[in-house]
């Protein structure tokens, strides 16, 4: 079932008048909401990243231990892909305190690799055939008991990278996409001997043959650095070998300022956008636009506080899912949402040429994920139920759902 999402819903900057359903009116707007099967009112929807492939939107769903599949035109929920036996996803796993712990759960990040999907899971990557609707393989990437999280693919050389951020030290695994076998690992201990604070979204830039990854924090850059790793150095690691990132030939480390990075998106020219989710109380919530050749910060846009960040060439815009956005545009207490320090989640849309904020649309609870379809001009933003997790200052008591946004 799909329901209309109502009026323009708190657009934070001036837009064209809100029109009828289906996104026919000019100007970005949220126009539909599709409930998530198996996640009711009051339940914390533990989802992670999503993507558009063909005429389908896919998003990882830990509550149902599945990948949820939606039609990009109608936004209808078509299927929930689940594995069995060794191919089953971990699902939403609770820690010793009885709370769901994302670091122990899966599926997590999701990438299209040819006509397949690669999904990060606990200690593993699951390979999914989206046409058959089945999980066809489990690739073990580690033994830490924590999740393989976010990945990216070098389609030119057939290499998939995925990070295990909660291991000590964090590490990245590289998989040959032709053989579907692990070929090497890269660990993340800085020059001072300290383990990275974690790893976030990565991207592969074919123009420069470079893997980029957001490093949560190092001794030199405690609030985040952009790591630039030459593809040739990754391919030069001996089969089955492990190398620390500081030992890679040609590696470059760029400070991201007071960022605490999450999302990453390759923009036009030499631009690369970094989503920041600042944990410093009162710090501006930013998207940092950097020159990926030099590491220089060329623009700081007050549009952060999220997780997944995407660039859409069809609209020449970045889309930032700001789950921890606040009414002031500054980080809540310690960067976390709470009743005392509430968040007001939005989808921020940024012009990739001028770096100006085009629009901010009210979304929903914990709405930290976004994917854009260049064919339908729809963006897809999952949201949790209105009351869980706590700390959303603008959320109604409604069930978990997928919001559909018209991007023009």
KESENU-487099 format. One record per residue: z, y, x of N, C-alpha, C in turn; residue in three letters. Coordinates in steps of 0.2 Angstrom, whole numbers, plus 5000, padded with zeros to 4 digits. Example, Ala and Ser with C-alpha at 12.3 -4.5 7.8 and 13.67 -1.06 7.14 Angstrom:
# KESENU-487099
503949725066503949785062503949845066ALA 503549895064503649955068503950005064SER 
This chain:
# KESENU-487099
500049945004500050005000500050065004UNK 499650115003499650185006499850235001UNK 500250275003500450334999500250405002UNK 500150454998499950515000500650545003UNK 500550585009501150605012501350675010UNK 501050705005501250765002500950825004UNK 501250885004500950945006500950945014UNK 500851005017500651015024501250995028UNK 501850985025502450965029502650995035UNK 502851065034503151095040502751105046UNK 502051125045501651145051501951205054UNK 502151195061502551245065502051305067UNK 501451295067501051355069500451365064UNK 500151425063499751435058499151395058UNK 498951365052498351315052498051335045UNK 497451305045497051315038497451285033UNK 497251315026497651295021497551215020UNK 498151185017498151115016497751095010UNK 497351045010496951025005497050955002UNK 496650924999496750864996496850805001UNK 496950744998497050685002496450665006UNK 496550615011496050595015495850635020UNK 496150695021496050735027495450775027UNK 495150795021494550825020494550895021UNK 495150925021495250995022495251015029UNK 495051075031495051095039495751095041UNK 495851085048496451095051496851025051UNK 497151015056497550955057498150945051UNK 498150885048498750875043498850805043UNK 499550795041499750725039499550715032UNK 499150655031498950655024499050585021UNK 499350535025499450465022500050435025UNK 500350385022500950355025500850275022UNK 500850235027500850155025501450125027UNK 501850095022502450065024502350005029UNK 502849985033502849925038503149865034UNK 502749815033503049755031503649725035UNK 504149715032504749685036505249725039UNK 505149795038505549845040505749895034UNK 506349885031506549925025506849985027UNK 507050015021507450085021508050065025UNK 508250115030508950105033508850065039UNK 508350025041508249985046507850025052UNK 508150015058507850055064507250015066UNK 506650045065506050015067505950015074UNK 505949965078505849965085505149945087UNK 504749995087504049995089503950025096UNK 503350015099503250045106502550085105UNK 502150055109501450095110500950065105UNK 500450105104499850085100499250105103UNK 498650085100497950105103497450085097UNK 496950125098496350105093495850075097UNK 495550015094495049975097494549955091UNK 493949985092493449965086493750005080UNK 493749975075493950005068494649975067UNK 495049965072495749945070496249985075UNK 496849995072497350025076497849965076UNK 498149965083498649905084499249945087UNK 499849915085500449945088500949885088UNK 501349885094501849835095502449845090UNK 502749795088503249795082503749735084UNK 504349765087504849715089505249685084UNK 505349725078505649695072505349635070UNK 504649635069504349575067504049525073UNK 504249545079503949505085503249495084UNK 502849555083502149555081501849615084UNK 501149605084500749665084500449685077UNK 500549745075500349765068499649785068UNK 499249765064498549785064498349825057UNK 498049885058497849925053497149945053UNK 496849955047496149985047496150055048UNK 495650075053495750145055495450195049UNK 495050175045494750215039495250215033UNK 495550165031495950165025496750165027UNK 496950155033497550145036497950085033UNK 497650045029497949985027498249935032UNK 498749905031499049855035498749795034UNK 498349765039497949705038498249645040UNK 498649645045498949585048499549605053UNK 499949555054500449555060500349495064UNK 500049505070499949455075500549425078UNK 500749365078501349335081501149275085UNK 501449265090501349205094501849145092UNK 501749085095502249035094502349005101UNK 502948965101503148935107503248985113UNK 502948965119502949005125502549075124UNK 502149075119501749135117502049175112UNK 502649165110502949205105503249265109UNK 503249325105503549385108504349385107UNK 504649415112505349415112505649445105UNK 505349495102505649525097506149575099UNK 506549595094507149645095507749605097UNK 507949615103508449575106509149615107UNK 509649595105510249635105510649615112UNK 510949665114511349665120512049635119UNK 512549635124513149615123513649655118UNK 513349715117513749755113513549755105UNK 512949715104512749705098512149745095UNK 511949795100511449845098510749815101UNK 510249825097509549815100509449845106UNK 509249815111509149835118508349835120UNK 508049895120507349895121507149855128UNK 507549865133507449835139507449755139UNK 507749725134507749655133507249625128UNK 506849675125506449665119505649665121UNK 505349645116504549645116504249625110UNK 503649645108503149675113503249745114UNK 502949775120503049845122502449885123UNK 502149895129501549925130500949885128UNK 500449915126499849875124499149915126UNK 498749865129498149895132497549845130UNK 496949885129496349845127496049825134UNK 495849765135495549735141494949695139UNK 494349725140493749695137493849685129UNK 493749625127493849615120494549585118UNK 494949585123495649555122496149615122UNK 496849605120497349645121497849615126UNK 498149655130498649635134499349675132UNK 499849635131500449665128501049645133UNK 501449695135502049685139502549655135UNK 502949605138503449565134503949555140UNK 504549525138505049505143504849455148UNK 504849475154504649435160503849425160UNK 503549455156502849425155502349475152UNK 501749455152501149485148500849435144UNK 500849455137500449415132499749435131UNK 499249385131498549405130498449385123UNK 498149435119498049425112497249425111UNK 497049385106496349385104496349425097UNK 496149485097496249525090495849495085UNK 495249465086494849445081495149375078UNK 495349335082495649275079496349285077UNK 496649345079497349355077497849305080UNK 497749295086498249245089498349265096UNK 498949245099499249255105498949195109UNK 498549205114498249145117498449125124UNK 498849175127499149155134499749195136UNK 500149165140500749195142500749205150UNK 500749265153500749265160501449295163UNK 501749255167502449265169502349315175UNK 502649375174502649425180503249435183UNK 503849405181504449415185504949375182UNK 505549385185506149345183506749385181UNK 506749445180507249495180507649485173UNK 507249455168507549455161507449515157UNK 507049565160506949625157506149635155UNK 506049685151505349685149504849715154UNK 504249685153503649715156503449765151UNK 503349835153503349885148502649915147UNK 502449965151501849995150501249985155UNK 500649975153500149955158499550005157UNK 499049985162498350025162497849975165UNK 497249985164496749945167496249975171UNK 496049945177495449965181494949915179UNK 494449945174493949905171493349895176UNK 493349935181492849935186492949875191UNK 493549865193493649805198494049745194UNK 494149755188494549695184495249685186UNK 495649745186496349735188496749775183UNK 497249735180497749765175498349775179UNK 498649835178499349855181499849855175UNK 500449835176500949835171501649845175UNK 502049885172502749905176503249865172UNK 503749845177504449815174504949865176UNK 505149915172505549975174506249965175UNK 506549915171507249905172507449855177UNK 506949825181507149775186507449825192UNK 507849795196508149825202507849795208UNK 507449835212507049895210506549885205UNK 506349935201505749925197505149905201UNK 504649875198504049845201503449845196UNK 502849845199502249845195501949775197UNK 501649745192501249685193500549695192UNK 500049665197499349675196499049605194UNK 498649605189498349545186497549555187UNK 497249495189496549495189496349475182UNK 495949525179495749515172495249455171UNK 494849435176494449385176494749315176UNK 495249305180495649245181496249245177UNK 496449305175497049315171497649285175UNK 497649295182498149275186498449335190UNK 499149325191499449385195499249385202UNK 499049435205498749445212499249475217UNK 499649525214500149555219500649595215UNK 501149625219501649665216501749725220UNK 501949775217502149835221502849855219UNK 503349865223504049885222504149955223UNK 504649985220504750055220505450075222UNK 505550075229506150095232505850155236UNK 506250215236505950275239506150275247UNK 505950325250505950335257506750335260UNK 507150355255507850355257508250295255UNK 507850245253508150175251508450165244UNK 508250215240508550215233508050185228UNK 508250145224507750115219507550175214UNK 506950165212506650215207507150215201UNK 507150265197507550265191507150235185UNK 506550215186506150185181505450205182UNK 505050165178504350185178504050185171UNK 503650235170503350245163502650235163UNK 502250275159501550265158501150265164UNK 500650225165500150235170499450245168UNK 499050265172498250275170497850265176UNK 497250235175496850225181496250275180UNK 496150305186495550355186494950325190UNK 494450305186493850275189493550325194UNK 493550395192493150435196493450445204UNK 494050435204494350435211494650365213UNK 494550315209494750245211495550255212UNK 495950275208496650295209497050265203UNK 497650235204498150215199498650275199UNK 498750305194499350355193499850325189UNK 500550335191501050315187501650365187UNK 501950375182502550415181503150375184UNK 503450405189504150375192504650415189UNK 505150385186505650425182506150465187UNK 506250445193506650485197506750455204UNK 506750495209506850475216507350525219UNK 507550505226507950555229507650625230UNK 507050625232506650685233506550725226UNK 506350685221506150715215506550675209UNK 507150705208507650665204507450665196UNK 507050715195506850725188506050705187UNK 505850665192505150635191504650655196UNK 504250605197503650615202503050575199UNK 502450605200501850575199501650535205UNK 501550475205501350425210500650415210UNK 500250435215499550425216499350365221UNK 499150305218499050255223498250235223UNK 497950235229497250225229497150155227UNK 496650145223496450075221496250025227UNK 495950055232495750015238496449985241UNK 496950025241497550005244497849945240UNK 497849955233498049895229497649835230UNK 497049845230496549785231496649755238UNK 496949795243497049765250497649725251UNK 498149725246498749685246498549615247UNK 498749575251498649505252498749465246UNK 498349415244498449385238499149355237UNK 499549365232500249345231500749385235UNK 500549445238500949485242501349535238UNK 501849565241502249615238502349675243UNK 502149735241502149795245502549845242UNK 502949885246503349945243502850005242UNK 502950045237502450095236502350145242UNK 502950155245502850205250502450175256UNK 502350115257501950085262501250075261UNK 501050095255500350095253499950145256UNK 499350135260498950175263498650235258UNK 498750295260498550345256498950365249UNK 499550335249499950355243500150425243UNK 500150455237500350525237500850535231UNK 501350575233501950585228502050655226UNK 501950675219501950745217502550755213UNK 502950805214503450825210503250845203UNK 503550825198503450845191503950905188UNK 504350925193504850975191505450945187UNK 505750985183506250955178505950925172UNK 505750865173505350835168505650775164UNK 505850725168506050665166505450635162UNK 504950605166504250595163504250535158UNK 503750535154503650475149502850465149UNK 502550495145501850485144501350515149UNK 500750495149500250515155499550505152UNK 499150565153498450555150498050595155UNK 497450565156496950595160496550645156UNK 496550705158496150755154495450775157UNK 495150825155494550845158494550865165UNK 494050865169494050885176494550845180UNK 494950885183495450855188496150855184UNK 496150875178496850885174497150815173UNK 497750805173498150755171498750775167UNK 498950755161499450785157500050735158UNK 500650765159501250725159501750745154UNK 501950695149502450705144503150705147UNK 503550755146504150765148504650755142UNK 505250715144505750705139506450725142UNK 506450785143507050815147507750795145UNK 508150775150508850745148509350805150UNK 509050865152509550915154509650965147UNK 510250965145510351005139510051075139UNK 509651095134509451155134508851175138UNK 508551125142507951135145507351135141UNK 506851175142506251175138505851105138UNK 505651085132505351025131504551035133UNK 504351005138503751025141503250965141UNK 502550985141502050945143501750975150UNK 501750945155501550975162500850955163UNK 500351005163499650995165499650995173UNK 499450945176499350945183498650935186UNK 498550955192497950945195498050875199UNK 497650825197497750755199497550745206UNK 497150795209496950795216497450825221UNK 497750875218498250915223498950905221UNK 499150885214499750885212500050945210UNK 499651005210499951065207500051065200UNK 500551095197500651105190500251165188UNK 499751155184499351215182499551245175UNK 499951215171500151235165500751205163UNK 501251235160501851205157501851225149UNK 501751175145501651185138502251165134UNK 502551205130503151185127503051145121UNK 502851075122502651035117502850955119UNK 503450955123503650885125504150855121UNK 504550815124505050775120504850715117UNK 504350685120504050625117503950565122UNK 503550515120503450455124502650455125UNK 502250425121501550415122501250485121UNK 500750495126500350555126499650535127UNK 499150555123498450535123498050595123UNK 497450585127496850635127496350605123UNK 496050655118495450635114494850675116UNK 494350645119493750685121493350715115UNK 493350685110493050705104493250775101UNK 493950785102494150845100494450885105UNK 494350865112494550895118495250925117UNK 495750875115496450895114496850835116UNK 497450855118498050815120498450805113UNK 498750745113499150735107499850705110UNK 500350745108501050725111501550705105UNK 501750645105502150625100502950635102UNK 503150695099503750725101504350705097UNK 504650645098505150615094505850655095UNK 505850685101506450715103506350795103UNK 505850815099505750885099506350915095UNK 506550985096507051015092506851075089UNK 507151105085506951175081506951225087UNK 507251225092507251275097506751265102UNK 506451205102505951185108506351165114UNK 506951155114507351145120507751075119UNK 507851045124508150975124508850975120UNK 508950925116509650915113510150905118UNK 510750895116511250875121511150815125UNK 511050815131510850765136510250735134UNK 509750775130509150745129509150695123UNK 509650685120509750635115509850665108UNK 509550635103509650655096510350625093UNK 510650675089511250655086511450695080UNK 511850685076512050725070512250795073UNK 512650795078512850855081512350895084UNK 511850865087511250895091510650865088UNK 510350885082509850845079509150865082UNK 508750815081508050825083507550835077UNK 507050865078506550875072505850855074UNK 505650785074505050755077504450795075UNK 503950805079503350835078502750795082UNK 502150805080501550785084501250855086UNK 501250865093501050925095500250915098UNK 499850965096499150955098498951015102UNK 498750995108498651045114497851055115UNK 497551115116496851115118496851105125UNK 496451055127496351035134496051085139UNK 495651135136495351175140495851245142UNK 496051265136496451325137497251315138UNK 497451245137498151225137498551265132UNK 498251285127498651325121498851265116UNK 499451285113499651235107499251255101UNK 498851205098498451215093498851205086UNK 499351155086499651135080500251095082UNK 500851105077501351055078501451035070UNK 501450965069501450935063502150895062UNK 502550905057503150865056502950795055UNK 503250755059503150675058503750645055UNK 504150605059504650565056505150535061UNK 505550505059506150475064505850435069UNK 506050455075505850425082505150415083UNK 504750465080504050455081503750475088UNK 503750425092503650435099502950405101UNK 502550375097501950345099501350375095UNK 500750385098500250415095499550375098UNK 499050365094498450345096497950385092UNK 497350395095496850435091496150395091UNK 495850405085495250375084494650425084UNK 494250425089493750475089493150475084UNK 493150415080492650405075492850435068UNK 493450415066493650435060494050505060UNK 494150525066494550585068495250575064UNK 495550515065496250505063496650495069UNK 497250515069497850495073498350455070UNK 498650415073499050365070499750375073UNK 500250385069500950395072501450355068UNK 501750295071502250255067502950295067UNK 503350285062503950315061504450265059UNK 505050275061505650235059505850255052UNK 506350215049506650235043507050295044UNK 507050335038507350405039508050415042UNK 508450365041509150365043509350325049UNK 508850295052508950255058508450255063UNK 508550275069509150285072509350355069UNK 510050365070510350435068510150495072UNK 510150555069510050615073509450645072UNK 509050625066508450665064508650715059UNK 508550775061508750835056508250845051UNK 507650815051507150835046506950775042UNK 507250715042507050655040507350635033UNK 506950615028507150595022507350515022UNK 507650495018507850425017507350385015UNK 506850365019506250325017506150275022UNK 505750225020505650165025505150175030UNK 505250135035504750135041504050135039UNK 503650175042502950185040502450205046UNK 501850195044501350225049501050285046UNK 501050345049500750405047500050415049UNK 499650435045498950455047498850525047UNK 498550555052498450625053497750635054UNK 497450685050496750715051496850755057UNK 496350745062496450785068495950845068UNK 495650865063495250925063495150955056UNK 
